[in-house]
Amino acid sequence: MITTGITIGIDIGGTNIVAALVSSDGQVLARHTIATEAQRGPQSGMQRIGDLVETLLRETEKSRVSGIGIGCTGPLDSERGRIQNPYTLPTWDDVPLVEALEARFGLRAYLIHDCAAAALGEHWVGAGRGARHMIYITIGTGIGAGFILDGRLHRGLGLLSGEVGHTVIDLNGPACYCGARGCWEMFAAAPAIARRAAERAPADSLLLRLANRQRDAISARLVRQAADAGDPLANTIMDETAFYLGVGIANLMNIFAPEVVVIGGGVALSWDRFAPIATQTIHARSGMMPFARMKIVQASLGLNAGVTGAARGLLMLRAADEA
């Protein structure tokens, strides 16, 4: 049985929910995953999340648990501890998760955006460890960020921040679901990569063959696979994406002047392919910054970033209460 001082960290995504016991020095001691299955409804979701917590509590002593930190795909209302995200969690609108968990377990719970949680995790024990100023950027189905400024997680009005995917990089760009046009997410997130490839793939291309000639089956992963195999269009799409990533990252570096930019998310698994053009683009567009003193690195915690950072958020909240 685990008896060290611990926190329960939960990471809620559109596909999976992960819960873990996290030690006071950031080590994941035990971890369990279930499918999110948001379409089953929020009541089912809250019950199943609570059952995950029950499973973890059987592996430790409840008296050792300081609370429950939760990172979740947004939008959220962190002030009230409610999930307001029927977009990637269908039917989960104004879900009182914090209230439900606190009532069930008698433990304090805390809800933050999943990008903020991952930022805390990478800053605590990951690729940004020791940095005073750090940006964590996740690039996957969407693009989001968490900001560590002066060693603290930045939270704005309503405890919000990090919707960097909706900064505009082309006034005449494609329409975004947020209501604007030309958002960064519309150029560099996984669906944007797949969309451009599907629209432009020649009928005889390797890319289309890999997708069984179904344009709607083209994914960002298939684009990378086809590029590695020498498909000309796929390589062009990868180069374009690298440029767009560089533009967005340069904008953030110009605003925040971080020591470290940590890149995470599914698309970031191809950072080795994007890095040369992205870095060249960033350098060309951040001439007012001490670029040589800044680092751009891949995230190091993998699937543990969210649960680790969620636990860290709860620990920091408790420390602030006791100060």
C-alpha positions as CSV (number, residue, x, y, z in Angstrom):
1,M,0.0,0.0,0.0
2,I,1.2,3.5,-0.9
3,T,1.7,5.7,2.2
4,T,3.6,8.7,1.1
5,G,1.9,12.1,1.0
6,I,0.0,12.2,-2.2
7,T,-2.6,14.0,-4.4
8,I,-5.0,12.5,-6.8
9,G,-4.6,14.0,-10.3
10,I,-7.3,13.6,-13.0
11,D,-6.9,14.4,-16.7
12,I,-10.2,14.5,-18.7
13,G,-9.9,14.5,-22.5
14,G,-12.3,13.9,-25.3
15,T,-11.1,10.3,-25.7
16,N,-9.8,9.2,-22.3
17,I,-9.9,10.0,-18.6
18,V,-6.8,9.3,-16.6
19,A,-6.5,9.4,-12.9
20,A,-3.3,8.9,-10.8
21,L,-1.8,9.0,-7.4
22,V,0.9,11.7,-7.5
23,S,3.6,12.0,-4.8
24,S,4.6,15.2,-3.2
25,D,7.7,15.2,-5.4
26,G,5.8,14.7,-8.7
27,Q,6.1,11.0,-9.2
28,V,3.2,9.0,-10.6
29,L,2.7,6.2,-8.1
30,A,-0.4,4.5,-9.6
31,R,-2.4,5.3,-12.7
32,H,-5.7,4.1,-14.3
33,T,-7.4,5.1,-17.6
34,I,-11.0,4.7,-18.9
35,A,-12.7,5.8,-22.1
36,T,-14.4,9.1,-21.7
37,E,-17.6,8.2,-23.6
38,A,-19.0,11.7,-23.1
39,Q,-22.1,10.8,-25.1
40,R,-23.3,8.7,-22.1
41,G,-24.0,12.0,-20.4
42,P,-22.5,14.0,-17.5
43,Q,-24.1,12.0,-14.7
44,S,-22.5,8.8,-16.0
45,G,-19.3,10.7,-16.4
46,M,-19.2,12.0,-12.9
47,Q,-20.1,8.6,-11.5
48,R,-17.3,6.9,-13.5
49,I,-14.7,9.6,-12.5
50,G,-15.7,9.0,-8.9
51,D,-15.3,5.3,-9.4
52,L,-11.7,5.9,-10.6
53,V,-11.0,7.9,-7.5
54,E,-12.4,5.0,-5.4
55,T,-10.0,2.6,-7.2
56,L,-7.1,4.8,-6.4
57,L,-8.1,5.3,-2.7
58,R,-8.0,1.5,-2.3
59,E,-4.3,1.7,-3.2
60,T,-3.4,4.1,-0.4
61,E,-4.6,5.6,2.9
62,K,-7.2,8.3,2.5
63,S,-5.7,10.2,5.4
64,R,-2.6,10.7,3.2
65,V,-4.5,12.2,0.3
66,S,-4.4,16.0,0.2
67,G,-7.1,16.4,-2.4
68,I,-8.2,16.0,-6.0
69,G,-6.8,18.1,-8.8
70,I,-8.6,18.0,-12.2
71,G,-7.4,19.1,-15.6
72,C,-10.1,19.1,-18.3
73,T,-10.5,20.1,-21.9
74,G,-12.3,23.5,-21.9
75,P,-14.3,25.7,-21.9
76,L,-14.5,25.5,-18.1
77,D,-15.7,27.7,-15.2
78,S,-12.8,27.2,-12.8
79,E,-14.2,29.6,-10.3
80,R,-17.3,27.5,-9.8
81,G,-15.7,24.2,-10.6
82,R,-17.9,23.4,-13.6
83,I,-17.2,21.9,-17.0
84,Q,-18.9,23.9,-19.8
85,N,-17.8,22.0,-22.8
86,P,-20.5,20.4,-25.0
87,Y,-18.1,20.8,-28.0
88,T,-15.5,18.1,-27.3
89,L,-17.5,16.5,-24.4
90,P,-21.0,16.3,-25.9
91,T,-23.8,17.1,-23.4
92,W,-21.3,18.2,-20.7
93,D,-22.6,21.7,-20.2
94,D,-22.4,23.3,-16.8
95,V,-21.4,20.0,-15.1
96,P,-20.6,20.5,-11.3
97,L,-17.8,18.1,-11.1
98,V,-15.9,19.7,-8.2
99,E,-19.1,19.8,-6.1
100,A,-19.8,16.2,-6.9
101,L,-16.4,14.9,-6.0
102,E,-16.1,17.0,-2.8
103,A,-19.5,15.7,-1.7
104,R,-18.6,12.1,-2.4
105,F,-15.2,11.9,-0.9
106,G,-14.9,14.8,1.6
107,L,-11.7,15.9,-0.1
108,R,-11.0,19.3,-1.6
109,A,-11.1,19.4,-5.4
110,Y,-9.9,21.9,-7.9
111,L,-10.6,22.3,-11.7
112,I,-8.3,23.9,-14.2
113,H,-7.9,23.8,-18.0
114,D,-6.0,20.8,-19.3
115,C,-3.3,23.0,-20.9
116,A,-2.7,24.8,-17.6
117,A,-2.4,21.4,-15.9
118,A,0.1,20.2,-18.5
119,A,2.1,23.4,-18.1
120,L,2.3,22.9,-14.3
121,G,3.4,19.4,-14.8
122,E,6.1,20.1,-17.3
123,H,7.3,23.1,-15.2
124,W,7.3,21.0,-12.0
125,V,9.1,17.8,-13.1
126,G,9.3,17.9,-16.9
127,A,11.0,19.7,-19.8
128,G,10.5,23.2,-18.2
129,R,11.8,22.4,-14.8
130,G,13.7,25.2,-13.2
131,A,12.5,27.9,-15.7
132,R,11.2,31.1,-14.3
133,H,9.3,31.9,-17.4
134,M,7.9,29.1,-19.5
135,I,5.2,28.6,-22.2
136,Y,3.7,25.2,-22.7
137,I,1.9,24.8,-26.1
138,T,-0.2,21.8,-26.9
139,I,-0.8,21.1,-30.6
140,G,-3.3,18.4,-31.4
141,T,-7.0,18.6,-32.3
142,G,-6.8,22.2,-31.2
143,I,-4.0,24.5,-30.0
144,G,-3.8,25.7,-26.4
145,A,-1.2,27.0,-24.0
146,G,-0.4,27.4,-20.4
147,F,1.9,30.2,-19.1
148,I,4.3,30.1,-16.2
149,L,5.4,33.7,-15.4
150,D,7.7,34.5,-12.6
151,G,7.4,30.8,-11.5
152,R,3.6,31.0,-11.2
153,L,0.8,29.8,-13.5
154,H,-0.8,32.8,-15.1
155,R,-4.6,33.1,-14.7
156,G,-6.6,36.0,-16.2
157,L,-10.1,37.2,-15.6
158,G,-12.3,34.4,-14.6
159,L,-9.1,32.3,-14.1
160,L,-8.9,32.0,-17.9
161,S,-5.9,32.1,-20.2
162,G,-4.2,30.2,-22.9
163,E,-6.7,30.2,-25.9
164,V,-3.7,30.9,-28.2
165,G,-5.2,28.8,-31.0
166,H,-7.7,31.6,-31.5
167,T,-5.1,34.3,-32.0
168,V,-5.4,35.5,-35.7
169,I,-2.4,35.0,-38.0
170,D,-4.2,35.7,-41.3
171,L,-7.1,38.2,-41.4
172,N,-8.4,36.6,-44.6
173,G,-7.9,33.1,-43.5
174,P,-10.6,30.3,-43.1
175,A,-13.5,30.8,-40.8
176,C,-13.1,29.4,-37.3
177,Y,-15.7,27.9,-35.1
178,C,-15.0,30.6,-32.5
179,G,-16.5,33.2,-34.9
180,A,-13.2,34.8,-36.1
181,R,-11.2,34.1,-39.3
182,G,-7.6,33.0,-39.8
183,C,-7.1,31.6,-36.3
184,W,-3.8,29.8,-35.7
185,E,-5.7,26.6,-35.0
186,M,-7.2,26.8,-38.5
187,F,-3.7,26.5,-40.0
188,A,-1.6,24.3,-37.7
189,A,-3.9,22.0,-35.6
190,A,-4.3,18.3,-36.7
191,P,-7.7,18.9,-38.5
192,A,-6.3,21.8,-40.4
193,I,-3.4,19.7,-41.6
194,A,-5.8,16.9,-42.7
195,R,-8.2,19.4,-44.4
196,R,-5.5,21.0,-46.5
197,A,-4.2,17.6,-47.6
198,A,-7.6,16.2,-48.4
199,E,-8.5,19.3,-50.5
200,R,-5.3,19.1,-52.5
201,A,-4.3,15.5,-52.8
202,P,-3.9,14.3,-56.4
203,A,-6.0,11.3,-57.3
204,D,-2.8,9.2,-57.9
205,S,-1.0,10.4,-54.8
206,L,0.6,8.0,-52.2
207,L,-1.3,10.0,-49.5
208,L,-4.7,9.2,-51.0
209,R,-3.7,5.5,-51.4
210,L,-2.7,5.4,-47.7
211,A,-6.2,6.7,-47.0
212,N,-7.8,3.9,-49.1
213,R,-8.8,6.7,-51.6
214,Q,-11.1,8.2,-49.0
215,R,-10.3,11.9,-48.6
216,D,-12.2,12.1,-45.3
217,A,-9.9,9.4,-44.0
218,I,-6.8,11.5,-44.4
219,S,-5.3,12.5,-41.0
220,A,-2.4,14.5,-39.8
221,R,-0.7,11.2,-38.9
222,L,-1.1,9.9,-42.5
223,V,0.3,13.2,-43.9
224,R,3.5,12.6,-41.8
225,Q,3.6,9.0,-43.0
226,A,3.2,10.0,-46.6
227,A,5.8,12.7,-46.3
228,D,8.3,10.3,-44.8
229,A,7.7,8.1,-47.9
230,G,8.4,10.9,-50.3
231,D,4.9,12.1,-51.2
232,P,5.4,15.6,-52.7
233,L,2.1,17.2,-51.5
234,A,2.5,15.7,-48.0
235,N,5.9,17.2,-47.7
236,T,4.6,20.6,-48.9
237,I,1.8,20.4,-46.2
238,M,4.3,19.6,-43.5
239,D,6.5,22.5,-44.6
240,E,3.5,24.8,-44.6
241,T,2.5,23.6,-41.1
242,A,6.0,24.2,-39.8
243,F,5.9,27.8,-41.1
244,Y,2.5,28.4,-39.4
245,L,3.7,26.9,-36.2
246,G,6.7,29.2,-36.3
247,V,4.5,32.2,-36.8
248,G,2.3,31.4,-33.8
249,I,5.2,30.5,-31.6
250,A,7.1,33.7,-32.5
251,N,4.1,35.8,-31.6
252,L,4.0,34.3,-28.1
253,M,7.7,34.6,-27.7
254,N,7.5,38.3,-28.6
255,I,4.8,38.9,-26.0
256,F,6.1,36.8,-23.1
257,A,9.9,36.5,-23.6
258,P,10.1,33.0,-22.1
259,E,13.2,31.1,-21.2
260,V,11.7,27.9,-22.4
261,V,8.9,27.0,-24.9
262,V,7.7,23.4,-24.3
263,I,5.8,21.8,-27.2
264,G,3.4,19.0,-26.5
265,G,0.3,17.3,-28.1
266,G,-0.1,14.8,-30.9
267,V,1.0,17.0,-33.7
268,A,4.2,17.8,-31.7
269,L,5.3,14.2,-32.1
270,S,6.4,15.4,-35.5
271,W,8.4,18.3,-34.1
272,D,11.6,16.7,-35.5
273,R,10.1,17.3,-39.0
274,F,8.8,20.7,-38.2
275,A,11.7,22.1,-36.2
276,P,14.0,23.3,-39.0
277,I,11.5,25.5,-40.8
278,A,9.6,26.4,-37.6
279,T,12.8,27.5,-35.9
280,Q,14.0,29.5,-38.9
281,T,10.6,31.3,-39.0
282,I,10.6,32.0,-35.3
283,H,14.1,33.4,-35.5
284,A,13.2,35.7,-38.4
285,R,10.1,37.0,-36.6
286,S,11.5,37.5,-33.1
287,G,14.3,39.9,-33.8
288,M,13.6,42.0,-30.7
289,M,14.0,39.0,-28.4
290,P,17.2,37.3,-27.1
291,F,16.5,34.3,-29.2
292,A,19.9,32.7,-28.5
293,R,19.0,32.5,-24.8
294,M,15.6,30.9,-25.4
295,K,15.0,27.1,-25.8
296,I,12.2,25.3,-27.7
297,V,11.9,21.7,-26.5
298,Q,9.5,18.8,-26.7
299,A,7.4,17.9,-23.7
300,S,8.9,15.1,-21.6
301,L,6.1,13.8,-19.4
302,G,4.0,12.3,-22.2
303,L,0.6,11.0,-20.9
304,N,1.5,11.9,-17.3
305,A,1.7,15.6,-17.9
306,G,-2.0,16.3,-17.2
307,V,-2.4,14.2,-14.1
308,T,0.9,15.5,-12.6
309,G,0.0,19.1,-13.3
310,A,-3.5,18.7,-12.0
311,A,-2.0,17.4,-8.7
312,R,0.5,20.3,-8.7
313,G,-2.4,22.8,-9.1
314,L,-4.1,21.4,-6.0
315,L,-0.9,21.4,-4.0
316,M,-0.3,25.1,-4.9
317,L,-3.8,26.0,-4.0
318,R,-3.5,24.4,-0.5
319,A,-0.1,26.1,0.0
320,A,-1.7,29.5,-0.8
321,D,-4.4,28.9,1.7
322,E,-1.9,28.1,4.4
323,A,0.3,31.1,3.7
